[in-house]
């Protein structure tokens, strides 16, 4: 193992353990019924995380009522060049959001490679920086899901963006359905 990959592994292990020890943060990397954690033992480059909705409002403030919550599973895949390059985040749970591709891949500035945006949608300061951590990524994704105004100017899922513009009631209904489905799966 090269020095670079050994230091990256140590950094990821520290960040993973820090997340496991954080109670009630709205997300988890710890092991319990839905088994967030590492996809493979001792492989800190592939994490399974769980974004938990409990009495907080997220995902367009539609899905959390006093007793209803969602359990959104995702994979964080870290490149060997981390923290110089960002990880990729992909939801395992089916999602319906304009800033999440149909395959579940999250499209958010913090996960875009550093530098200038070739299309001019983002400032370099909004993109990945090596000071970001797994926790800052998850907080940013929760913020994305919490927004009353998702980014419709450069959507990852054009169909969902169009639906929000033309039929917001249908969008809300589909979000509720998927969140209920995620909660049911969590308690199977």
Backbone as ProteinMPNN parsed JSONL, in Angstrom:
{"seq_chain_A": "XXXXXXXXXXXXXXXXXXXXXXXXXXXXXXXXXXXXXXXXXXXXXXXXXXXXXXXXXXXXXXXXXXXXXXXXXXXXXXXXXXXXXXXXXXXXXXXXXXXXXXXXXXXXXXXXXXXXXXXXXXXXXXXXXXXXXXXXXXXXXXXXXXXXXXXXXXXXXXXXXXXXXXXXXXXXXXXXXXXXXXXXXXXX", "coords_chain_A": {"N_chain_A": [[0.855, -1.173, 0.0], [0.65, 2.143, -0.886], [2.094, 5.178, 0.5], [0.386, 7.323, 0.145], [-2.171, 6.079, -0.282], [-2.368, 4.729, 2.134], [-2.494, 6.826, 3.98], [-4.847, 8.002, 3.107], [-6.669, 5.944, 3.627], [-6.477, 5.872, 6.428], [-7.469, 8.448, 7.043], [-10.109, 8.219, 6.055], [-11.014, 6.133, 7.699], [-10.942, 7.4, 10.209], [-12.875, 9.438, 9.767], [-15.112, 7.853, 9.283], [-15.426, 6.488, 11.748], [-15.913, 8.698, 13.388], [-18.42, 9.53, 12.437], [-19.934, 7.295, 13.135], [-20.077, 7.58, 15.851], [-21.669, 9.751, 16.315], [-24.505, 10.769, 17.774], [-27.93, 11.043, 16.85], [-27.864, 12.746, 14.486], [-29.211, 12.872, 12.15], [-28.286, 11.232, 10.233], [-26.539, 8.135, 9.607], [-23.733, 6.006, 10.034], [-23.387, 3.798, 11.383], [-23.807, 0.379, 12.468], [-26.874, -1.265, 12.404], [-30.257, -2.428, 12.245], [-30.777, -1.824, 9.421], [-28.279, -1.972, 8.532], [-26.198, 0.085, 7.91], [-22.871, 1.059, 7.156], [-19.744, -0.313, 6.328], [-19.42, -1.54, 3.012], [-17.768, -3.667, 2.463], [-15.828, -5.447, 4.758], [-13.286, -3.651, 6.369], [-12.832, -2.067, 4.106], [-12.577, 1.049, 3.588], [-13.248, 2.727, 1.566], [-15.719, 2.445, 0.461], [-18.778, 3.246, 1.58], [-21.804, 2.564, 3.309], [-24.479, 4.505, 3.934], [-27.07, 5.973, 5.923], [-29.676, 8.12, 5.691], [-31.734, 9.608, 7.921], [-35.035, 10.356, 8.624], [-36.562, 11.832, 11.193], [-38.902, 13.389, 12.903], [-37.911, 15.711, 11.853], [-37.724, 18.081, 9.24], [-37.348, 17.301, 5.918], [-36.565, 16.699, 2.47], [-38.154, 18.324, 0.648], [-39.799, 19.191, 2.644], [-42.001, 17.565, 2.953], [-42.312, 14.973, 3.797], [-42.078, 14.322, 6.457], [-44.051, 13.876, 9.005], [-45.517, 13.954, 12.248], [-45.342, 11.213, 12.945], [-44.28, 9.972, 10.762], [-41.583, 8.942, 8.845], [-38.578, 8.85, 6.86], [-36.184, 6.514, 5.566], [-33.36, 6.69, 4.057], [-31.238, 5.033, 2.093], [-27.849, 5.081, 1.047], [-24.866, 5.034, -0.992], [-21.564, 5.903, -0.452], [-18.809, 6.485, -2.326], [-15.443, 6.588, -2.278], [-12.683, 8.05, -3.943], [-9.289, 6.908, -4.674], [-7.736, 9.182, -4.568], [-8.824, 10.809, -2.662], [-8.475, 13.175, -0.067], [-8.321, 14.982, -2.172], [-9.888, 14.754, -4.429], [-13.458, 14.526, -4.882], [-15.836, 12.254, -3.296], [-18.272, 9.972, -4.718], [-21.785, 9.973, -4.496], [-24.498, 7.851, -4.218], [-27.854, 7.104, -4.152], [-29.368, 4.232, -2.82], [-31.899, 3.698, -2.102], [-34.921, 4.233, -3.803], [-35.368, 7.294, -5.45], [-36.944, 10.512, -5.976], [-36.27, 13.256, -7.213], [-35.256, 16.437, -8.441], [-32.513, 16.946, -8.472], [-31.195, 14.607, -8.348], [-29.992, 11.955, -10.138], [-31.658, 9.506, -12.246], [-30.561, 7.025, -11.676], [-29.931, 7.286, -9.054], [-27.669, 8.741, -8.392], [-26.23, 11.497, -6.811], [-26.448, 14.905, -7.586], [-24.781, 17.534, -6.774], [-23.167, 20.54, -5.93], [-20.988, 20.356, -4.087], [-20.009, 17.831, -4.525], [-18.807, 17.917, -6.961], [-15.924, 17.921, -9.019], [-12.98, 19.829, -8.134], [-12.358, 23.232, -9.227], [-13.111, 25.346, -12.092], [-16.448, 25.468, -13.369], [-17.294, 24.071, -16.364], [-19.652, 24.676, -17.658], [-20.608, 26.916, -16.492], [-22.464, 27.059, -14.38], [-21.787, 26.881, -11.711], [-19.816, 28.399, -9.14], [-16.303, 28.194, -8.544], [-15.774, 28.091, -5.816], [-17.985, 26.81, -4.762], [-17.713, 24.195, -5.296], [-16.089, 20.962, -4.804], [-13.743, 20.858, -2.152], [-10.684, 20.059, -0.514], [-11.0, 20.32, 2.256], [-13.5, 19.469, 2.913], [-15.591, 16.971, 4.436], [-16.873, 13.622, 5.034], [-19.042, 14.015, 6.702], [-19.718, 16.727, 6.143], [-20.576, 16.428, 3.546], [-22.87, 14.791, 3.852], [-24.465, 16.497, 5.402], [-24.825, 18.534, 3.531], [-26.281, 17.146, 1.572], [-28.604, 16.517, 3.004], [-29.499, 19.116, 3.341], [-29.97, 19.755, 0.646], [-32.122, 18.017, 0.156], [-33.919, 19.148, 1.863], [-34.627, 21.572, 0.865], [-36.966, 24.031, -0.107], [-36.934, 24.975, -2.6], [-35.735, 23.35, -4.986], [-32.911, 23.039, -7.218], [-33.781, 23.874, -10.311], [-32.709, 24.809, -12.588], [-30.481, 23.53, -13.668], [-31.089, 20.637, -13.8], [-30.556, 17.255, -12.653], [-32.338, 15.27, -13.093], [-34.409, 15.674, -15.472], [-37.078, 15.089, -16.034], [-38.338, 15.036, -13.506], [-37.896, 17.675, -12.707], [-39.428, 18.998, -14.615], [-41.939, 17.994, -13.896], [-42.267, 19.174, -11.356], [-42.553, 21.829, -12.101], [-44.875, 21.744, -13.725], [-46.8, 20.088, -12.506], [-46.97, 20.165, -9.486], [-48.366, 18.907, -7.397], [-48.502, 16.201, -8.104], [-45.804, 15.586, -7.996], [-45.291, 15.911, -5.218], [-46.932, 13.9, -4.236], [-45.693, 11.588, -5.254], [-43.203, 11.734, -3.966], [-44.016, 11.405, -1.294], [-45.027, 8.777, -1.461], [-42.706, 7.28, -2.048], [-41.176, 7.774, 0.227], [-42.73, 6.644, 2.244], [-42.563, 4.011, 1.37], [-39.812, 3.577, 1.791], [-39.709, 3.711, 4.572], [-41.351, 1.554, 5.267], [-39.803, -0.557, 4.264], [-37.64, -0.391, 5.971], [-38.613, -1.454, 8.294], [-39.241, -4.051, 7.784]], "CA_chain_A": [[0.0, 0.0, 0.0], [1.475, 3.349, -0.943], [1.904, 6.124, 1.598], [-0.807, 8.109, -0.166], [-3.386, 5.319, -0.016], [-2.421, 4.43, 3.567], [-2.981, 8.018, 4.682], [-6.256, 8.159, 2.741], [-7.418, 4.946, 4.39], [-6.537, 6.329, 7.827], [-8.379, 9.59, 7.082], [-11.472, 7.705, 5.9], [-11.352, 5.372, 8.908], [-11.248, 8.383, 11.261], [-14.154, 10.082, 9.467], [-16.15, 6.837, 9.462], [-15.628, 6.287, 13.188], [-16.527, 9.919, 13.928], [-19.85, 9.489, 12.104], [-20.565, 6.224, 13.914], [-20.229, 8.011, 17.243], [-22.516, 10.943, 16.399], [-25.909, 10.435, 17.988], [-29.028, 11.924, 16.456], [-27.431, 13.776, 13.552], [-30.007, 12.799, 10.935], [-27.689, 10.244, 9.353], [-25.819, 7.12, 10.358], [-22.8, 5.081, 9.401], [-23.256, 2.722, 12.357], [-24.531, -0.833, 12.106], [-28.095, -1.667, 13.094], [-31.119, -3.244, 11.398], [-30.607, -1.618, 7.982], [-26.867, -2.252, 8.321], [-25.243, 1.003, 7.319], [-21.5, 0.768, 7.546], [-18.884, -0.559, 5.178], [-19.924, -2.602, 2.146], [-16.846, -4.778, 2.678], [-15.046, -5.24, 5.976], [-11.988, -2.99, 6.234], [-12.72, -1.247, 2.893], [-13.105, 2.356, 3.968], [-13.517, 3.503, 0.357], [-17.127, 2.242, 0.098], [-19.617, 3.33, 2.772], [-23.264, 2.535, 3.218], [-24.986, 5.47, 4.907], [-28.515, 6.039, 6.057], [-30.212, 9.422, 6.085], [-32.896, 9.249, 8.728], [-35.97, 11.45, 8.883], [-37.318, 11.65, 12.429], [-39.348, 14.655, 13.475], [-37.256, 16.843, 11.219], [-38.31, 18.278, 7.919], [-36.446, 17.273, 4.787], [-37.142, 16.248, 1.206], [-39.195, 19.289, 0.295], [-40.641, 19.361, 3.832], [-43.254, 16.88, 2.676], [-42.407, 13.583, 4.193], [-41.988, 14.076, 7.883], [-45.13, 14.292, 9.88], [-45.078, 13.562, 13.586], [-45.027, 9.791, 13.082], [-43.846, 9.422, 9.484], [-40.201, 9.299, 8.555], [-37.955, 8.095, 5.794], [-34.876, 5.91, 5.77], [-32.806, 6.767, 2.718], [-29.932, 4.373, 2.024], [-26.985, 5.567, -0.026], [-23.479, 4.572, -1.045], [-20.514, 6.905, -0.646], [-17.637, 5.831, -2.915], [-14.317, 7.51, -2.203], [-11.59, 7.716, -4.86], [-7.978, 6.809, -4.023], [-7.169, 10.526, -4.445], [-9.499, 11.55, -1.595], [-9.486, 14.227, -0.159], [-8.108, 15.931, -3.272], [-11.06, 14.612, -5.3], [-14.643, 14.199, -4.087], [-16.47, 10.95, -3.476], [-19.553, 9.932, -5.422], [-22.864, 9.511, -3.624], [-25.596, 7.285, -4.991], [-28.898, 6.532, -3.313], [-29.847, 2.876, -3.064], [-33.339, 3.91, -2.003], [-35.484, 4.927, -4.966], [-35.535, 8.722, -5.178], [-37.687, 11.319, -6.953], [-35.789, 14.607, -6.903], [-34.651, 16.983, -9.66], [-31.057, 17.014, -8.381], [-30.699, 13.238, -8.205], [-30.191, 11.231, -11.389], [-32.564, 8.357, -12.154], [-29.851, 5.892, -11.072], [-29.696, 7.592, -7.646], [-26.466, 9.551, -8.207], [-26.528, 12.844, -6.324], [-25.832, 16.007, -8.319], [-24.689, 18.676, -5.873], [-21.883, 21.216, -6.174], [-19.928, 19.89, -3.192], [-19.488, 16.565, -5.043], [-18.207, 18.134, -8.276], [-14.467, 18.086, -8.948], [-12.567, 21.22, -7.941], [-12.051, 24.022, -10.415], [-14.201, 26.086, -12.727], [-17.493, 24.699, -14.038], [-17.227, 24.332, -17.805], [-20.946, 25.162, -18.14], [-20.871, 28.2, -15.868], [-23.551, 27.017, -13.396], [-21.274, 26.919, -10.34], [-18.54, 29.049, -8.852], [-15.294, 27.243, -8.061], [-15.891, 27.999, -4.365], [-19.108, 25.945, -4.387], [-17.359, 22.826, -5.653], [-15.304, 20.196, -3.846], [-12.471, 21.329, -1.599], [-10.157, 19.013, 0.364], [-11.396, 20.486, 3.66], [-14.792, 18.822, 3.137], [-15.562, 15.647, 5.055], [-18.089, 12.845, 4.804], [-20.12, 14.681, 7.432], [-20.166, 17.92, 5.42], [-21.318, 15.944, 2.376], [-24.197, 14.358, 4.285], [-25.209, 17.698, 5.794], [-25.2, 19.206, 2.282], [-27.339, 16.372, 0.92], [-29.821, 16.759, 3.787], [-29.92, 20.47, 2.97], [-30.54, 19.635, -0.699], [-33.432, 17.381, 0.27], [-34.77, 20.017, 2.681], [-34.897, 22.835, 0.195], [-38.277, 24.284, -0.714], [-36.698, 25.372, -3.99], [-34.627, 22.604, -5.577], [-32.327, 23.653, -8.407], [-34.441, 23.44, -11.54], [-31.999, 25.408, -13.721], [-29.6, 22.513, -14.257], [-31.484, 19.423, -13.08], [-30.016, 15.942, -12.991], [-33.494, 14.516, -13.568], [-35.224, 16.663, -16.186], [-38.494, 14.724, -15.916], [-38.825, 15.48, -12.197], [-37.919, 19.145, -12.741], [-40.613, 19.372, -15.411], [-43.115, 17.676, -13.093], [-42.404, 20.198, -10.313], [-43.061, 23.05, -12.751], [-46.197, 21.591, -14.337], [-47.759, 19.372, -11.664], [-46.32, 19.985, -8.18], [-49.127, 17.973, -6.553], [-48.066, 14.85, -8.467], [-44.45, 15.453, -7.446], [-45.416, 15.706, -3.771], [-47.542, 12.584, -4.019], [-44.675, 10.569, -5.52], [-42.224, 11.811, -2.875], [-44.63, 10.76, -0.118], [-45.105, 7.335, -1.711], [-41.371, 6.691, -1.932], [-40.732, 7.847, 1.624], [-43.461, 5.583, 2.968], [-41.959, 2.749, 0.939], [-38.515, 3.433, 2.472], [-39.979, 3.439, 5.989], [-41.849, 0.178, 5.349], [-38.66, -1.449, 4.05], [-36.79, -0.339, 7.167], [-39.2, -2.228, 9.391], [-39.602, -5.401, 7.324]], "C_chain_A": [[0.9, 1.235, 0.0], [1.166, 4.256, 0.24], [0.623, 6.924, 1.4], [-2.075, 7.328, 0.164], [-3.499, 4.932, 1.459], [-2.944, 5.636, 4.341], [-4.444, 8.285, 4.347], [-7.114, 7.18, 3.525], [-7.551, 5.368, 5.847], [-7.499, 7.509, 7.976], [-9.828, 9.122, 6.989], [-11.907, 6.914, 7.125], [-11.707, 6.319, 10.052], [-12.603, 9.05, 11.017], [-15.316, 9.106, 9.667], [-16.462, 6.638, 10.944], [-16.27, 7.513, 13.828], [-18.024, 9.943, 13.633], [-20.578, 8.425, 12.917], [-20.876, 6.676, 15.331], [-21.143, 9.208, 17.406], [-23.964, 10.544, 16.6], [-26.827, 11.497, 17.39], [-28.614, 13.061, 15.527], [-28.251, 13.794, 12.272], [-29.43, 11.848, 9.907], [-26.874, 9.278, 10.199], [-24.85, 6.381, 9.459], [-22.605, 3.878, 10.315], [-24.089, 1.525, 11.915], [-25.729, -1.045, 13.012], [-28.967, -2.352, 12.063], [-30.897, -3.063, 9.895], [-29.143, -1.707, 7.573], [-26.098, -1.203, 7.529], [-23.863, 0.661, 7.841], [-20.645, 0.636, 6.314], [-19.509, -1.657, 4.335], [-19.064, -3.852, 2.281], [-16.006, -4.461, 3.907], [-13.669, -4.671, 5.647], [-11.78, -2.247, 4.912], [-13.382, 0.095, 3.182], [-13.392, 3.246, 2.762], [-14.973, 3.378, -0.101], [-17.967, 2.201, 1.37], [-21.078, 3.174, 2.403], [-23.774, 3.452, 4.322], [-26.504, 5.473, 4.871], [-28.88, 7.44, 6.506], [-31.567, 9.143, 6.704], [-33.765, 10.473, 8.933], [-36.807, 11.125, 10.101], [-37.654, 13.023, 12.973], [-38.506, 15.837, 13.006], [-37.871, 16.96, 9.836], [-37.214, 18.227, 6.874], [-37.2, 16.702, 3.603], [-38.39, 17.061, 0.904], [-40.21, 19.475, 1.412], [-41.993, 18.668, 3.679], [-43.402, 15.583, 3.444], [-42.4, 13.341, 5.68], [-43.171, 14.714, 8.579], [-44.752, 13.733, 11.24], [-44.694, 12.091, 13.686], [-44.472, 9.18, 11.801], [-42.421, 9.865, 9.205], [-39.645, 8.413, 7.47], [-36.594, 7.581, 6.21], [-34.251, 5.778, 4.388], [-31.391, 6.2, 2.717], [-29.136, 4.914, 0.841], [-25.592, 4.958, 0.101], [-22.589, 5.789, -1.266], [-19.278, 6.153, -1.126], [-16.507, 6.844, -3.008], [-13.223, 7.093, -3.184], [-10.27, 7.592, -4.101], [-7.341, 8.181, -3.784], [-7.862, 11.377, -3.385], [-8.459, 11.988, -0.57], [-9.258, 15.244, -1.276], [-9.263, 15.911, -4.265], [-12.251, 14.156, -4.467], [-15.084, 12.751, -4.27], [-17.686, 11.086, -4.388], [-20.578, 9.445, -4.405], [-24.014, 9.058, -4.499], [-26.602, 6.666, -4.03], [-29.219, 5.124, -3.777], [-31.369, 2.904, -3.028], [-33.801, 4.648, -3.253], [-35.796, 6.376, -4.598], [-36.295, 9.398, -6.314], [-37.368, 12.776, -6.642], [-35.081, 15.151, -8.138], [-33.125, 17.016, -9.64], [-30.426, 15.661, -8.084], [-31.025, 12.505, -9.499], [-31.087, 10.016, -11.164], [-31.888, 7.139, -11.526], [-29.502, 6.132, -9.604], [-28.47, 8.45, -7.377], [-26.847, 10.987, -7.862], [-25.746, 13.868, -7.143], [-25.898, 17.242, -7.431], [-23.274, 19.24, -5.999], [-20.74, 20.647, -5.352], [-19.298, 18.575, -3.681], [-18.888, 16.698, -6.441], [-16.725, 18.44, -8.113], [-14.086, 19.557, -8.812], [-12.272, 21.917, -9.272], [-13.28, 24.723, -10.96], [-15.173, 25.125, -13.408], [-17.481, 25.06, -15.52], [-18.535, 24.881, -18.366], [-21.36, 26.478, -17.496], [-22.001, 28.224, -14.852], [-23.059, 27.226, -11.966], [-19.995, 27.74, -10.265], [-17.583, 27.989, -8.325], [-15.399, 27.049, -6.55], [-17.035, 27.134, -3.878], [-18.766, 24.473, -4.568], [-16.484, 22.19, -4.571], [-14.027, 20.923, -3.448], [-11.986, 20.263, -0.621], [-10.519, 19.162, 1.839], [-12.746, 19.837, 3.956], [-14.589, 17.42, 3.701], [-16.822, 14.891, 4.667], [-19.272, 13.499, 5.511], [-20.618, 15.909, 6.675], [-20.927, 17.544, 4.154], [-22.736, 15.574, 2.784], [-25.054, 15.536, 4.727], [-25.674, 18.444, 4.545], [-26.323, 18.468, 1.564], [-28.652, 16.53, 1.679], [-30.363, 18.149, 3.468], [-30.557, 20.48, 1.583], [-31.953, 19.073, -0.631], [-34.419, 18.251, 1.041], [-35.255, 21.248, 1.943], [-36.317, 22.902, -0.366], [-38.134, 24.604, -2.194], [-35.506, 24.601, -4.553], [-34.143, 23.308, -6.849], [-32.979, 23.069, -9.656], [-33.737, 23.99, -12.779], [-31.075, 24.422, -14.419], [-29.887, 21.176, -13.577], [-30.748, 18.18, -13.571], [-31.126, 15.07, -13.575], [-34.485, 15.517, -14.167], [-36.71, 16.36, -16.037], [-39.082, 15.198, -14.59], [-38.887, 17.003, -12.152], [-39.145, 19.638, -13.506], [-41.886, 19.118, -14.606], [-43.337, 18.718, -11.999], [-42.996, 21.47, -10.903], [-44.511, 22.911, -13.197], [-47.24, 20.944, -13.438], [-47.141, 19.107, -10.286], [-47.058, 19.014, -7.263], [-48.713, 16.532, -6.845], [-46.659, 14.58, -7.946], [-44.522, 15.139, -5.954], [-45.973, 14.322, -3.456], [-46.505, 11.467, -4.221], [-43.599, 10.563, -4.437], [-42.774, 11.108, -1.64], [-44.665, 9.243, -0.276], [-43.733, 6.68, -1.502], [-40.845, 6.728, -0.504], [-41.447, 6.797, 2.465], [-42.865, 4.216, 2.643], [-40.618, 2.522, 1.65], [-38.703, 3.107, 3.947], [-40.479, 2.008, 6.172], [-40.702, -0.816, 5.199], [-37.779, -1.516, 5.295], [-37.309, -1.238, 8.276], [-39.684, -3.598, 8.946], [-38.901, -6.45, 8.147]], "O_chain_A": [[1.814, 1.337, 0.817], [0.131, 4.128, 0.893], [-0.125, 7.172, 2.345], [-2.967, 7.861, 0.824], [-4.608, 4.817, 1.982], [-3.75, 5.482, 5.259], [-5.202, 8.742, 5.202], [-8.173, 7.55, 4.033], [-8.624, 5.234, 6.436], [-8.263, 7.561, 8.939], [-10.678, 9.575, 7.755], [-13.059, 7.017, 7.546], [-12.664, 6.072, 10.785], [-13.393, 9.21, 11.948], [-16.376, 9.489, 10.162], [-17.626, 6.622, 11.343], [-17.096, 7.37, 14.73], [-18.814, 10.337, 14.491], [-21.715, 8.635, 13.339], [-21.836, 6.203, 15.94], [-21.376, 9.648, 18.532], [-24.591, 10.028, 15.675], [-26.529, 12.691, 17.426], [-28.977, 14.214, 15.759], [-28.021, 14.632, 11.401], [-30.003, 11.667, 8.832], [-26.557, 9.56, 11.355], [-25.115, 6.161, 8.277], [-21.752, 3.03, 10.052], [-24.98, 1.659, 11.075], [-25.611, -1.009, 14.237], [-28.435, -2.829, 11.061], [-30.834, -4.051, 9.164], [-28.809, -1.536, 6.4], [-25.41, -1.549, 6.568], [-23.736, 0.023, 8.886], [-20.804, 1.394, 5.357], [-20.071, -2.608, 4.878], [-19.576, -4.97, 2.22], [-15.532, -3.337, 4.071], [-12.979, -5.159, 4.752], [-10.657, -1.834, 4.62], [-14.594, 0.249, 3.035], [-13.745, 4.413, 2.933], [-15.409, 4.135, -0.968], [-17.887, 1.248, 2.145], [-21.523, 3.594, 1.334], [-23.531, 3.206, 5.504], [-27.126, 5.029, 3.905], [-28.452, 7.896, 7.566], [-32.434, 8.522, 6.089], [-33.279, 11.516, 9.369], [-37.666, 10.245, 10.053], [-36.774, 13.738, 13.452], [-38.409, 16.849, 13.701], [-38.475, 16.01, 9.336], [-36.263, 19.006, 6.925], [-38.346, 16.273, 3.734], [-39.512, 16.555, 0.906], [-41.349, 19.871, 1.163], [-43.003, 19.13, 4.211], [-44.522, 15.146, 3.709], [-42.697, 12.229, 6.119], [-43.262, 15.934, 8.714], [-43.716, 13.076, 11.35], [-43.792, 11.754, 14.452], [-44.217, 7.977, 11.761], [-42.101, 11.048, 9.321], [-40.185, 7.341, 7.194], [-35.94, 8.14, 7.09], [-34.577, 4.858, 3.638], [-30.466, 6.801, 3.263], [-29.688, 5.169, -0.229], [-25.204, 4.443, 1.149], [-22.835, 6.6, -2.159], [-18.759, 5.288, -0.421], [-16.605, 7.836, -3.731], [-12.871, 5.916, -3.254], [-10.145, 8.119, -2.996], [-6.501, 8.326, -2.897], [-7.523, 12.55, -3.223], [-7.599, 11.174, -0.232], [-9.938, 16.269, -1.319], [-9.58, 16.933, -4.873], [-12.077, 13.475, -3.457], [-14.751, 12.106, -5.264], [-18.069, 12.191, -4.773], [-20.274, 8.606, -3.557], [-24.451, 9.773, -5.4], [-26.257, 5.82, -3.205], [-29.328, 4.858, -4.974], [-32.038, 2.231, -3.811], [-33.141, 5.582, -3.707], [-36.409, 6.648, -3.566], [-36.295, 8.929, -7.452], [-38.097, 13.443, -5.908], [-34.375, 14.407, -8.818], [-32.504, 17.106, -10.699], [-29.284, 15.575, -7.632], [-32.183, 12.439, -9.911], [-31.254, 9.556, -10.034], [-32.557, 6.309, -10.911], [-28.857, 5.294, -8.974], [-28.25, 8.854, -6.235], [-27.674, 11.606, -8.532], [-24.545, 13.719, -7.366], [-26.929, 17.909, -7.344], [-22.309, 18.492, -6.155], [-19.635, 20.474, -5.867], [-18.177, 18.247, -3.293], [-18.502, 15.696, -7.043], [-16.324, 19.136, -7.18], [-14.79, 20.431, -9.318], [-11.981, 21.28, -10.285], [-14.352, 24.692, -10.355], [-14.768, 24.098, -13.953], [-17.64, 26.226, -15.882], [-18.537, 25.487, -19.437], [-22.349, 27.087, -17.903], [-22.463, 29.305, -14.486], [-23.81, 27.689, -11.108], [-19.201, 27.771, -11.205], [-18.009, 27.001, -7.727], [-15.139, 25.953, -6.053], [-17.066, 26.757, -2.707], [-19.463, 23.603, -4.045], [-16.183, 22.814, -3.553], [-13.334, 21.514, -4.276], [-12.805, 19.623, 0.039], [-10.358, 18.211, 2.603], [-13.106, 19.669, 5.121], [-13.564, 16.777, 3.474], [-17.727, 15.449, 4.047], [-20.379, 13.531, 4.974], [-21.828, 16.114, 6.574], [-21.829, 18.27, 3.737], [-23.699, 15.991, 2.14], [-26.253, 15.563, 4.45], [-26.802, 18.935, 4.505], [-27.221, 19.099, 1.008], [-29.707, 16.665, 1.06], [-31.575, 18.325, 3.339], [-31.573, 21.142, 1.371], [-32.868, 19.585, -1.276], [-35.631, 18.099, 0.883], [-36.21, 21.893, 2.375], [-36.8, 21.967, -1.005], [-39.1, 24.515, -2.951], [-34.393, 25.125, -4.597], [-34.882, 24.072, -7.469], [-32.751, 21.912, -10.007], [-34.126, 23.671, -13.902], [-30.91, 24.481, -15.638], [-29.038, 20.642, -12.865], [-30.374, 18.073, -14.738], [-30.878, 14.236, -14.445], [-35.289, 16.121, -13.456], [-37.518, 17.282, -15.926], [-40.203, 15.705, -14.555], [-39.839, 17.563, -11.61], [-39.813, 20.583, -13.086], [-42.808, 19.933, -14.628], [-44.477, 19.104, -11.74], [-43.84, 22.115, -10.281], [-45.293, 23.852, -13.064], [-48.433, 21.212, -13.58], [-46.826, 17.964, -9.955], [-46.429, 18.361, -6.43], [-48.589, 15.728, -5.921], [-46.358, 13.47, -7.506], [-43.878, 14.2, -5.484], [-45.528, 13.661, -2.517], [-46.455, 10.514, -3.443], [-43.135, 9.497, -4.033], [-42.078, 10.309, -1.013], [-44.367, 8.51, 0.667], [-43.629, 5.641, -0.85], [-40.144, 5.812, -0.075], [-40.829, 6.138, 3.301], [-42.687, 3.376, 3.524], [-40.32, 1.402, 2.065], [-37.945, 2.318, 4.512], [-40.083, 1.325, 7.116], [-40.638, -1.807, 5.926], [-37.24, -2.571, 5.627], [-36.536, -1.727, 9.1], [-40.456, -4.241, 9.656], [-39.081, -7.644, 7.908]]}, "name": "protein", "num_of_chains": 1, "seq": "XXXXXXXXXXXXXXXXXXXXXXXXXXXXXXXXXXXXXXXXXXXXXXXXXXXXXXXXXXXXXXXXXXXXXXXXXXXXXXXXXXXXXXXXXXXXXXXXXXXXXXXXXXXXXXXXXXXXXXXXXXXXXXXXXXXXXXXXXXXXXXXXXXXXXXXXXXXXXXXXXXXXXXXXXXXXXXXXXXXXXXXXXXXX"}
